[in-house]
Amino acid sequence: MHTPPAPIPVALLGATGSVGQRFVQLLEGHPWFRLTRVAASPRSVGRRYADAVRWTRPEPIPAGIADLVLQPADELGPERLVFSGLDASVAGELESLHAGCGALVVTNARNHRMDAGVPLVVPELNGDQLELLERGRGGIIANPNCSTIGLALALAPLQRAFGVRRVMVTTLQALSGAGLDGLTGQVVEDNLIPLIAGEEAKLESEARKILGVLEGGAVREAALAISATCVRVPISDGHTLSVSVELERPVELAELRASWEGFAVPDDVRALPSAPERPVVLLDEPDAPQPRLHRELGNGMTASIGRVRECPLFDWKFVTLSHNTLRGAAGGALLAGELAVVRGYLPERA
């Protein structure tokens, strides 16, 4: 393991947005990373972070970050590790620019997730995808879509133990997933929106890559069919998924529960600063999981599963919940960055 002897300076692209603010919060006091440069859109460049950001977190802006001056997102710095909370409309080219100049970029944007040479990483599940990178040369690591992560964490133990053939999933996604300029209270009050543009295709394709197998320097996607419907609901944080699965063989309820409860996590992942004690928790309450009660489990990094029961169309159905801006965004990206460090993928210099 390559545990850093001193905090690693890191840059943050898209620092003023919703995901960027979560990064700022989580990087404050991080034992391995020290935020030394923040970057944002041209309209914010040259301003103090505290003056430029529309801060929406309940805790105050960290004192060490408030006075940092925002830099252009296309300006290269000395940092070897760059986190990106950029909007997808600008992320692709800017992230490629930093990676091409030798930095390791961990992105939350969708642009590079399905690129053949880019690891799409959930550290407890598929850290071996980091082998797509060339050590010492930088590159891009992608964090999955905020709803995909919860699905992948729930499915991976079943796939390893029994094999999964087909999945039908309906997501109930929180308002924070739409960003700072997303849906207003007037639109969602007493309402839900049965369309999140592009979300269903991402959920279906990304899960197959995450659950795939690394062979011959490429990812062979998992051979499972996924049908998704994505709905925006008036919840502040936490994505809830209703899932039905068809498995490769008949399975008893006790076996199903044991696959989740006994899911093994690699030792180096378990030891990472942002890793939860258990990435998947099975809840026995008949009305669990619920966003308000369970989204913060494992400091927001644990996916909870409940309402496990037989499905008359497939084999089994259940409900899973994960925190979309922690596990599904900034927290998941930090965890992937930590794994890249301990496995020796941090470049010598950007």
Secondary structure, DSSP 8 states (H G I E B T S, - for coil): ----SS-EEEEEESTTSHHHHHHHHHHTT-SSEEEEEEEE-TTTTTSBHHHH----SSS---HHHHT-B-EETT---S-SEEEE---HHHHHHHHHHHHHTT-EEEE-SSTTTT-TTS-B--HHHHGGGGGGS-TTS-EEEE---HHHHHHHHHHHHHHHHT-EEEEEEEEEE-GGGG-TTS--HHHHTT--BS--TTHHHHHHHHHHHHTSEEETTEEE----EEEEEEEE-S-SS-EEEEEEEEESS---HHHHHHHHHT----HHHHTSTT--S-SEEE--STT---HHHHTTHHHHT-EEEEEEEE-SSSSEEEEEEE-TTIIIIIHHHHHHHHHHHHTT-S-S--
